[in-house]
Amino acid sequence: MGKQDSTRGDRRRFLKTTGSLAAVGLTGLAGCTGGDGGGQNTTTTTTAADTTTAGSDTTTAGTSNPREKYDLKELDYELENKLNIFQWGDYWPSGTVQDFEKAYGVKVNVSNYASNEEMFNKLKAGGLKQYDLVFPSDYMINVMVEQGMLQQLDKSKIPNYGNLGKKFTDTPYDPDPGTYSAPYQWGTSGIGYNKEMLGGDVSINSWDAMWNQQWKGQMTMLNDMRETIGAALKRLGYSLNTKDESKVEEAKEMLINQKSLLKAYDSSNFTTNLINKQASPVHAWSGGVFQAYWETYKDGSSPIGYTVPKEGGVIWVDNGAITKKAPHPNAAHAFINYYLNAKIGARITNWTYYGSPNESAEKHIKESILNNKSIYPSQKTMSNLEYIQNLGQATQMYSRAWTEIQNA
């Protein structure tokens, strides 16, 4: 991981706490995926002037003239005076929401969730009029469209949509690419490690590391059905979206044999475990490993490493989407157009250290980020990454395998 700006420690980094649906929360939903999903309900509602979630930085008043600073254009449609957003926590650089309010005269109310299924279940229980704009992860877009929960985007109201790279608009999770979603940020899952726990300057490049007897008792895998079975499938050379029962069975047996080597299945603590030398190597989401990297960064280096294994792994994308019955749809379209502005997109990536799907933003993104292969993998690595897809009824096969793995 390359050296970053010295101010990186002055803000809280967005940490994605889950990437899967909890089967229990989506009973009867064909295509739902399993996993621990973050478990607890951490929804909080705030105004833009408040903190966005417990423990996060207090937002500032924003920029004095955001229209001028970020080249924000006038919109040719009338906006409502209010916008209700449901999002992951610690999502925006300080002052970003306030700048939108100031530029467009819209009062923004923000609520936070800790997992995709928490967001899904809240909308199902309380109705689609609660929020205008939500930020589901890739495969959840497909699920929500099937459930009639999202409306098609009016691209004429999102002139900045053209800033997006094609690989992030031509995706398998949006039934008609770009129709229901607008990418926000993206990342990967792979292996994080603390070199000081592994006996020196170790370089990891394969899923084989997670089956290495040398590190017995100190390794963790994500407590996430699709991610963890997917890792085993990739190690075997298969697609992590396979519907072939024999391949899933082979991955299941591989994971059962691995269990005696593991410290735990863990989706929540791998960051602190890396920092505190309590686990390594760990199956992890890229952002959590980067958080550990910067927490241990000193004198120009850190003992924390991250790799996408040569066999491949998961690429995930968070997307803005508008609920089917959004009370303030124009304001929601305007906010999507706002975060797709090239300078705003760069501002976000320069803060989160996640990849930006916004090609026009790249000229404003720090070179140290663009050149970091852990954030922007090589084309060869990208070709081995897969989106987690909604597998329909085949999900039941994965659920049975996951139950057997957990109970073994």
VEXTORZA-164027 format. One line per field, with one value per residue (C-alpha): residue number from 0; residue in one letter; x, y, z. Coordinates in pm, 1 decimal. Example, Ala and Ser with C-alpha at 12.3 -4.5 7.8 and 13.67 -1.06 7.14 Angstrom:
BEGIN
seq	(0;1)
type	(A;S)
xx	(1230.0;1367.0)
yy	(-450.0;-106.0)
zz	(780.0;714.0)
***
This chain:
BEGIN
seq	(0;1;2;3;4;5;6;7;8;9;10;11;12;13;14;15;16;17;18;19;20;21;22;23;24;25;26;27;28;29;30;31;32;33;34;35;36;37;38;39;40;41;42;43;44;45;46;47;48;49;50;51;52;53;54;55;56;57;58;59;60;61;62;63;64;65;66;67;68;69;70;71;72;73;74;75;76;77;78;79;80;81;82;83;84;85;86;87;88;89;90;91;92;93;94;95;96;97;98;99;100;101;102;103;104;105;106;107;108;109;110;111;112;113;114;115;116;117;118;119;120;121;122;123;124;125;126;127;128;129;130;131;132;133;134;135;136;137;138;139;140;141;142;143;144;145;146;147;148;149;150;151;152;153;154;155;156;157;158;159;160;161;162;163;164;165;166;167;168;169;170;171;172;173;174;175;176;177;178;179;180;181;182;183;184;185;186;187;188;189;190;191;192;193;194;195;196;197;198;199;200;201;202;203;204;205;206;207;208;209;210;211;212;213;214;215;216;217;218;219;220;221;222;223;224;225;226;227;228;229;230;231;232;233;234;235;236;237;238;239;240;241;242;243;244;245;246;247;248;249;250;251;252;253;254;255;256;257;258;259;260;261;262;263;264;265;266;267;268;269;270;271;272;273;274;275;276;277;278;279;280;281;282;283;284;285;286;287;288;289;290;291;292;293;294;295;296;297;298;299;300;301;302;303;304;305;306;307;308;309;310;311;312;313;314;315;316;317;318;319;320;321;322;323;324;325;326;327;328;329;330;331;332;333;334;335;336;337;338;339;340;341;342;343;344;345;346;347;348;349;350;351;352;353;354;355;356;357;358;359;360;361;362;363;364;365;366;367;368;369;370;371;372;373;374;375;376;377;378;379;380;381;382;383;384;385;386;387;388;389;390;391;392;393;394;395;396;397;398;399;400;401;402;403;404;405;406;407)
type	(M;G;K;Q;D;S;T;R;G;D;R;R;R;F;L;K;T;T;G;S;L;A;A;V;G;L;T;G;L;A;G;C;T;G;G;D;G;G;G;Q;N;T;T;T;T;T;T;A;A;D;T;T;T;A;G;S;D;T;T;T;A;G;T;S;N;P;R;E;K;Y;D;L;K;E;L;D;Y;E;L;E;N;K;L;N;I;F;Q;W;G;D;Y;W;P;S;G;T;V;Q;D;F;E;K;A;Y;G;V;K;V;N;V;S;N;Y;A;S;N;E;E;M;F;N;K;L;K;A;G;G;L;K;Q;Y;D;L;V;F;P;S;D;Y;M;I;N;V;M;V;E;Q;G;M;L;Q;Q;L;D;K;S;K;I;P;N;Y;G;N;L;G;K;K;F;T;D;T;P;Y;D;P;D;P;G;T;Y;S;A;P;Y;Q;W;G;T;S;G;I;G;Y;N;K;E;M;L;G;G;D;V;S;I;N;S;W;D;A;M;W;N;Q;Q;W;K;G;Q;M;T;M;L;N;D;M;R;E;T;I;G;A;A;L;K;R;L;G;Y;S;L;N;T;K;D;E;S;K;V;E;E;A;K;E;M;L;I;N;Q;K;S;L;L;K;A;Y;D;S;S;N;F;T;T;N;L;I;N;K;Q;A;S;P;V;H;A;W;S;G;G;V;F;Q;A;Y;W;E;T;Y;K;D;G;S;S;P;I;G;Y;T;V;P;K;E;G;G;V;I;W;V;D;N;G;A;I;T;K;K;A;P;H;P;N;A;A;H;A;F;I;N;Y;Y;L;N;A;K;I;G;A;R;I;T;N;W;T;Y;Y;G;S;P;N;E;S;A;E;K;H;I;K;E;S;I;L;N;N;K;S;I;Y;P;S;Q;K;T;M;S;N;L;E;Y;I;Q;N;L;G;Q;A;T;Q;M;Y;S;R;A;W;T;E;I;Q;N;A)
xx	(0.0;140.9;208.8;-88.2;-153.9;-45.5;-392.9;-544.7;-561.7;-778.2;-1100.5;-1292.4;-1283.3;-1591.3;-1586.2;-1823.1;-1945.7;-2129.9;-2179.6;-2456.9;-2822.5;-2937.6;-3162.6;-3367.3;-3460.3;-3569.1;-3776.3;-3952.1;-3744.0;-3607.7;-3248.3;-3168.7;-2820.1;-2710.8;-2454.8;-2447.2;-2536.1;-2408.0;-2688.1;-2795.2;-3013.3;-2807.0;-3036.8;-3007.6;-3180.8;-3008.6;-3016.6;-2718.7;-2586.6;-2566.4;-2317.3;-2406.6;-2366.6;-2242.5;-1869.5;-1826.5;-1679.9;-1908.7;-1994.2;-1887.9;-2070.5;-1938.7;-1793.6;-1875.0;-1951.5;-1989.1;-2132.1;-1817.8;-1570.8;-1710.8;-1852.6;-2205.8;-2446.4;-2801.5;-3061.8;-3345.3;-3609.7;-3765.8;-3653.7;-3855.4;-3729.1;-3652.6;-3460.4;-3454.8;-3149.2;-3093.7;-2723.9;-2425.4;-2250.8;-1948.9;-2032.5;-1929.5;-1633.1;-1716.9;-1939.5;-2042.1;-2412.7;-2412.9;-2263.9;-2551.9;-2801.9;-2636.3;-2607.8;-2963.8;-3173.2;-3277.1;-3293.3;-3133.3;-3221.5;-2985.2;-3052.1;-2787.3;-2796.9;-2528.1;-2625.9;-2814.0;-3075.6;-3136.9;-3213.9;-3430.6;-3630.2;-3682.3;-3828.6;-4046.1;-4175.4;-4227.8;-4304.0;-4123.2;-4225.7;-3990.5;-3686.0;-3614.0;-3257.8;-3094.3;-2748.5;-2773.9;-2477.5;-2476.6;-2675.1;-2934.1;-3030.4;-3146.9;-3339.5;-3510.7;-3607.2;-3764.2;-3958.0;-4083.7;-3905.4;-3710.6;-3806.1;-3623.8;-3384.0;-3458.8;-3115.5;-3222.0;-3218.0;-2868.1;-2643.9;-2334.6;-2428.8;-2202.9;-1902.0;-1926.0;-1700.4;-1879.7;-1766.3;-1969.9;-2285.4;-2284.2;-2323.3;-2510.1;-2690.6;-2898.7;-3163.1;-3118.5;-2773.3;-2802.8;-3180.6;-3225.1;-2885.9;-2596.5;-2263.0;-2113.0;-1792.8;-1643.9;-1401.4;-1290.6;-1262.8;-941.3;-679.0;-545.6;-241.1;-7.6;349.3;465.1;244.0;363.1;733.5;871.6;830.6;572.8;397.5;58.5;-95.6;-323.4;-627.3;-397.4;-275.4;-605.1;-543.2;-181.7;-118.0;161.9;-93.9;-337.3;-549.0;-481.6;-680.0;-1036.9;-1280.4;-1573.0;-1891.0;-2066.9;-2215.9;-2155.8;-1816.9;-1671.2;-1813.1;-1711.6;-1350.2;-1340.0;-1497.5;-1238.7;-958.2;-1096.1;-1100.6;-1479.6;-1713.4;-1838.6;-2184.1;-2193.9;-2522.8;-2347.3;-2428.3;-2117.4;-1892.4;-2068.7;-2038.2;-1663.6;-1626.5;-1828.2;-1596.4;-1292.3;-1431.1;-1523.4;-1164.6;-1041.0;-1239.5;-976.9;-730.5;-951.3;-971.4;-1325.0;-1565.9;-1558.8;-1701.9;-1682.1;-1348.7;-1088.4;-973.4;-896.2;-758.4;-506.4;-413.3;-375.3;-199.0;-482.3;-548.6;-356.9;-411.2;-779.7;-1043.3;-1162.2;-1315.0;-1054.6;-1172.0;-1141.0;-784.8;-699.5;-830.6;-590.5;-311.3;-349.3;-395.9;-54.6;117.5;436.9;765.5;660.3;533.0;282.4;299.5;-47.1;-78.5;-373.1;-404.4;-669.7;-562.4;-445.7;-744.1;-976.5;-1238.0;-1534.8;-1582.0;-1862.6;-2025.6;-2251.3;-2514.3;-2756.7;-3115.6;-3451.9;-3737.9;-4050.6;-4266.1;-4007.0;-4185.1;-3899.9;-3780.7;-3638.7;-3422.7;-3303.6;-3208.4;-3028.3;-2826.8;-2721.4;-2613.9;-2425.9;-2213.1;-2144.4;-1989.6;-1621.9;-1481.5;-1726.0;-1648.8;-1277.3;-1338.0;-1512.4;-1240.0;-962.5;-1133.9;-1251.7;-960.6;-1214.9;-1217.4;-1429.1;-1649.4;-1636.7;-1383.2;-1412.0;-1311.4;-974.9;-799.7;-883.9;-799.6;-460.6;-203.0;-99.2;-451.4;-482.1;-143.4;-219.3;-281.2;-467.6;-728.5;-716.3;-614.1;-446.0;-657.3;-544.7;-668.2;-992.7;-1061.5;-1064.5;-1311.7;-1682.5;-1991.7;-2200.3;-2515.6;-2870.1;-2888.0;-3262.2;-3360.1;-2997.3;-2943.2;-3113.0;-2829.4;-2574.6;-2777.0;-2777.8;-2402.5;-2339.8;-2546.0;-2343.8;-2017.5;-2123.4;-2241.6;-1939.5)
yy	(0.0;331.9;627.9;861.2;1216.5;1298.0;1425.0;1077.4;1027.1;1331.4;1174.7;855.7;621.0;449.5;86.3;-146.5;-381.2;-633.6;-749.0;-1003.8;-1051.2;-1239.2;-1523.4;-1483.2;-1125.8;-1210.0;-1519.7;-1625.7;-1403.1;-1597.3;-1505.0;-1371.3;-1451.8;-1545.3;-1432.0;-1251.6;-921.0;-712.0;-834.1;-542.4;-250.8;65.8;299.7;661.3;961.7;1295.2;1623.3;1719.5;1942.4;1652.9;1371.9;1100.1;806.4;736.3;789.9;960.1;1302.0;1599.0;1745.3;2098.8;2389.3;2301.7;2532.1;2902.5;2882.5;2515.9;2599.9;2783.1;2551.4;2230.7;2366.9;2268.0;2340.9;2471.2;2199.9;2243.7;2094.0;2211.2;2049.5;1972.2;2146.5;1822.8;1496.3;1184.2;960.8;610.4;515.7;337.6;526.3;756.7;790.5;1141.3;1372.3;1634.1;1908.8;1723.5;1706.5;2064.6;2181.4;2016.3;2187.3;2521.6;2481.5;2364.5;2485.3;2135.5;2025.2;1681.2;1429.5;1132.1;792.7;520.2;142.9;-118.8;-381.5;-429.5;-648.1;-389.0;-134.8;-382.0;-486.7;-126.6;-36.2;-348.4;-283.9;91.3;147.1;301.8;657.8;674.0;752.5;896.7;781.8;458.5;309.0;-68.8;-284.5;-434.1;-762.8;-594.6;-371.2;-679.8;-806.8;-472.0;-433.6;-780.4;-675.3;-355.7;-132.2;97.2;335.1;379.0;669.8;957.4;1007.4;1339.5;1465.0;1321.9;1488.1;1374.5;1008.6;1022.0;1062.4;695.4;430.9;171.6;-120.5;28.9;93.4;-229.2;-460.2;-785.0;-654.7;-384.3;-550.6;-283.4;-130.8;210.0;207.8;170.3;257.2;501.9;373.6;558.1;377.0;31.9;-205.2;-566.5;-853.7;-1045.0;-1119.6;-876.7;-958.3;-820.6;-905.1;-889.1;-1190.5;-1391.0;-1401.1;-1108.7;-965.4;-1215.4;-1171.1;-1338.2;-1382.6;-1689.0;-1820.4;-2108.5;-1882.4;-1930.0;-2305.9;-2275.8;-2497.0;-2261.9;-2000.3;-2234.1;-2064.0;-1706.7;-1686.5;-1562.0;-1589.2;-1353.8;-1463.5;-1428.7;-1713.1;-1591.0;-1431.4;-1733.9;-2006.3;-1778.7;-1770.1;-2150.7;-2166.0;-1922.7;-2127.4;-2427.4;-2231.5;-2196.8;-1899.5;-1772.9;-1755.5;-2117.1;-2306.0;-2641.6;-2839.8;-3058.5;-2749.2;-2598.3;-2934.7;-2939.5;-2588.1;-2689.4;-2981.4;-2758.4;-2509.3;-2783.2;-2910.0;-2554.5;-2495.2;-2644.0;-2384.3;-2084.7;-1854.1;-1752.3;-1650.2;-1274.0;-986.9;-718.6;-736.3;-812.9;-449.4;-425.2;-779.8;-679.8;-364.8;-545.1;-850.1;-1079.3;-1231.0;-1265.1;-1346.0;-1254.9;-1277.7;-917.9;-626.2;-389.5;-81.8;-246.1;-349.9;1.9;132.6;-101.7;8.9;375.8;307.6;136.4;369.6;513.5;644.1;584.3;227.9;-11.3;-384.1;-430.7;-575.5;-649.3;-861.6;-983.6;-1347.7;-1451.1;-1684.6;-1383.3;-1259.4;-1028.5;-679.3;-484.5;-153.9;66.2;246.5;531.8;424.6;597.7;422.8;349.1;586.6;852.2;1172.8;1388.4;1222.1;1534.9;1612.9;1250.8;1278.1;1603.6;1443.1;1155.5;1409.2;1592.9;1298.8;1212.2;1557.2;1499.9;1713.5;1580.6;1223.8;1289.1;1454.1;1136.2;897.9;1116.2;1070.2;706.2;549.4;339.4;319.3;569.4;453.2;814.4;829.6;1207.7;1233.8;1067.1;1389.4;1524.6;1207.9;1187.1;1005.1;802.0;656.1;600.0;426.8;206.0;-146.2;-241.4;27.8;21.5;-336.0;-417.7;-518.2;-877.8;-875.0;-702.8;-975.0;-1231.5;-1037.9;-1116.7;-943.2;-1145.9;-1218.7;-1299.3;-1676.2;-1720.7;-2064.6;-2181.8;-1970.0;-2246.2;-2479.7;-2231.0;-2188.1;-2562.8;-2580.9;-2282.8;-2438.8;-2761.6;-2563.2;-2372.1;-2686.6;-2902.7)
zz	(0.0;-103.3;118.8;145.8;249.3;605.5;689.5;647.3;1023.1;1081.2;967.2;1025.0;733.1;600.6;712.4;538.2;808.1;594.0;241.2;268.0;338.3;644.1;533.7;850.0;766.2;413.2;470.5;154.8;-69.8;-365.3;-427.3;-81.2;39.7;388.5;641.9;968.4;807.0;1091.7;1312.5;1521.2;1423.2;1434.0;1248.2;1355.8;1210.2;1190.1;1010.6;800.5;1076.2;1321.1;1343.8;1094.6;1331.0;1680.4;1700.8;1365.1;1299.1;1352.3;1014.7;938.7;785.1;440.0;173.5;151.7;-219.9;-323.4;-667.9;-763.2;-593.8;-745.0;-1071.9;-973.5;-1256.1;-1239.5;-1292.0;-1538.4;-1310.3;-985.9;-662.1;-353.8;-38.9;147.1;96.1;316.5;273.4;414.4;394.6;545.1;827.0;780.9;413.5;314.3;372.4;631.3;491.1;171.7;254.1;377.5;47.8;-138.2;91.6;36.4;-340.4;-403.7;-109.8;-0.9;363.3;394.2;666.5;699.4;858.2;888.4;859.2;920.4;663.1;340.1;502.4;774.9;504.2;313.9;619.1;734.1;394.6;393.1;744.5;727.5;362.4;67.4;151.5;451.0;238.0;-103.1;-163.2;-47.3;-110.0;-163.4;-253.8;-604.8;-573.4;-348.8;-641.9;-827.9;-526.9;-467.1;-833.1;-827.2;-518.4;-687.0;-434.5;-668.8;-946.5;-1273.8;-1283.8;-1516.6;-1669.3;-1818.7;-1458.7;-1398.9;-1658.3;-1466.4;-1520.8;-1825.4;-1594.8;-1498.0;-1651.5;-1863.9;-1648.3;-1364.6;-1567.4;-1769.4;-1470.3;-1397.1;-1090.1;-1258.8;-1480.2;-1746.2;-1676.4;-1519.2;-1513.0;-1137.0;-990.0;-1001.1;-864.5;-567.7;-458.0;-507.9;-342.8;-323.0;-80.8;-34.9;229.2;488.0;698.8;960.8;861.2;1222.3;1298.0;1000.4;1064.9;870.6;522.7;397.2;63.8;20.7;-322.7;-306.3;-120.0;-23.7;257.8;438.9;450.1;567.5;871.2;979.0;1083.0;1255.8;1521.9;1410.7;1085.0;1035.6;746.8;689.1;864.3;532.2;332.4;-21.0;50.0;227.9;5.1;-281.7;-160.2;-157.6;-503.3;-640.0;-483.3;-671.9;-995.8;-1013.5;-1039.2;-704.0;-866.3;-979.5;-959.6;-998.7;-685.6;-711.8;-712.0;-411.6;-235.3;-307.9;-165.7;140.9;216.5;171.8;425.7;673.0;653.3;711.9;1032.3;1265.9;1135.6;1210.2;1507.0;1405.8;1134.4;1172.6;970.6;1238.9;1419.9;1155.0;1144.2;1516.2;1515.6;1249.8;1439.0;1772.3;1626.1;1727.9;1385.8;1058.3;779.7;756.6;486.7;467.5;279.2;139.8;330.9;671.0;594.0;480.0;809.1;988.3;755.3;845.9;1215.9;1217.3;969.3;1117.2;978.1;620.9;646.7;802.2;878.8;726.2;377.2;149.6;-160.4;-398.0;-445.0;-791.8;-820.6;-788.8;-545.5;-503.2;-641.0;-474.4;-560.8;-348.4;-554.2;-513.8;-587.1;-550.3;-372.7;-573.8;-367.7;-285.7;-172.2;-308.2;-631.5;-794.6;-492.8;-498.1;-865.6;-789.4;-509.7;-735.9;-996.4;-720.5;-607.5;-972.6;-1021.0;-1105.8;-822.1;-562.7;-671.6;-626.2;-289.6;-173.4;-291.7;-151.1;185.9;177.5;-14.4;-203.0;-580.3;-770.8;-1060.3;-1183.3;-1468.1;-1494.1;-1127.2;-1183.1;-1283.1;-936.4;-737.9;-566.6;-777.5;-472.3;-468.3;-842.9;-850.5;-550.2;-682.7;-366.7;-440.9;-820.8;-910.6;-1240.0;-1538.0;-1487.7;-1128.5;-1225.9;-1481.3;-1199.1;-982.0;-980.5;-850.2;-607.7;-805.1;-703.3;-765.8;-724.7;-596.3;-607.7;-295.3;-95.7;-198.3;-62.8;257.3;320.6;261.3;490.7;769.3;741.4;750.2;1060.6;1238.8;1145.4)
***
